[in-house]
């Protein structure tokens, strides 16, 4: 366990940020899952809308530093790839 005041404060800050970021990460996972379900259902309009919402949320998370920008880019790419398959 940390004994320096600065280390103790840093532990408190990290825990607070972890809990804060967890809510945003969970929301992103939910939105991506909704987009995938919409794509699998075959409803093109619903799939486009759900994918747009999920991509926008992933962009926000990446800009805030909740997830790494490449992590967000990879997830967006996979979603858009699935959507493109549906549109064919």
C-alpha positions in Angstrom: 0.0 0.0 0.0 1.2 3.5 -0.8 2.5 5.6 2.0 3.3 8.9 0.3 0.5 11.5 0.4 0.8 12.0 -3.4 0.5 8.3 -4.1 -2.5 8.0 -1.8 -4.2 10.8 -3.6 -3.3 9.3 -7.0 -4.9 6.0 -5.9 -8.1 7.9 -5.0 -8.1 9.8 -8.3 -7.6 6.6 -10.3 -10.4 4.8 -8.6 -12.8 7.7 -9.1 -11.9 7.9 -12.8 -12.1 4.1 -13.3 -15.7 4.1 -11.9 -16.6 7.1 -14.0 -15.2 5.6 -17.2 -16.8 2.3 -16.6 -20.3 3.7 -17.1 -19.3 5.1 -20.4 -17.6 1.9 -21.6 -20.7 -0.1 -20.6 -23.0 2.3 -22.5 -20.8 1.9 -25.6 -20.9 -1.9 -25.4 -24.7 -1.7 -25.1 -25.0 0.6 -28.2 -22.7 -1.6 -30.2 -24.7 -4.7 -29.3 -27.9 -2.9 -30.3 -26.4 -2.0 -33.6 -25.3 -5.6 -34.2 -28.7 -6.9 -33.3 -30.3 -4.4 -35.7 -28.0 -5.5 -38.4 -28.7 -9.2 -37.8 -32.5 -8.5 -37.9 -32.1 -7.3 -41.5 -34.0 -4.0 -41.0 -31.8 -1.6 -43.0 -33.1 1.7 -41.6 -33.0 0.6 -38.0 -29.5 -0.8 -38.5 -28.2 2.4 -40.0 -29.6 4.5 -37.2 -28.2 2.2 -34.5 -24.8 2.0 -36.1 -24.7 5.8 -36.4 -25.5 6.2 -32.7 -22.9 3.6 -31.7 -20.2 5.2 -33.9 -20.9 8.6 -32.6 -20.6 7.3 -29.0 -17.3 5.5 -29.7 -15.9 8.8 -31.2 -16.8 10.6 -28.1 -15.2 8.0 -25.9 -12.0 8.1 -27.9 -11.8 11.9 -27.8 -12.3 11.9 -24.0 -9.7 9.2 -23.5 -12.0 6.6 -22.1 -11.0 4.1 -24.8 -7.9 4.3 -27.0 -8.6 5.9 -30.4 -7.5 2.7 -32.2 -9.8 0.6 -30.1 -12.7 2.8 -31.1 -11.6 2.8 -34.8 -11.4 -1.0 -34.8 -14.9 -1.3 -33.3 -16.3 1.2 -35.7 -14.7 -0.5 -38.7 -16.2 -3.9 -37.7 -19.6 -2.3 -37.3 -19.5 -0.5 -40.6 -18.2 -3.7 -42.3 -21.3 -5.6 -41.0 -23.6 -2.8 -42.1 -22.0 -2.8 -45.6 -22.7 -6.6 -45.9 -26.4 -5.9 -45.1 -26.6 -3.2 -47.7 -25.4 -5.5 -50.5 
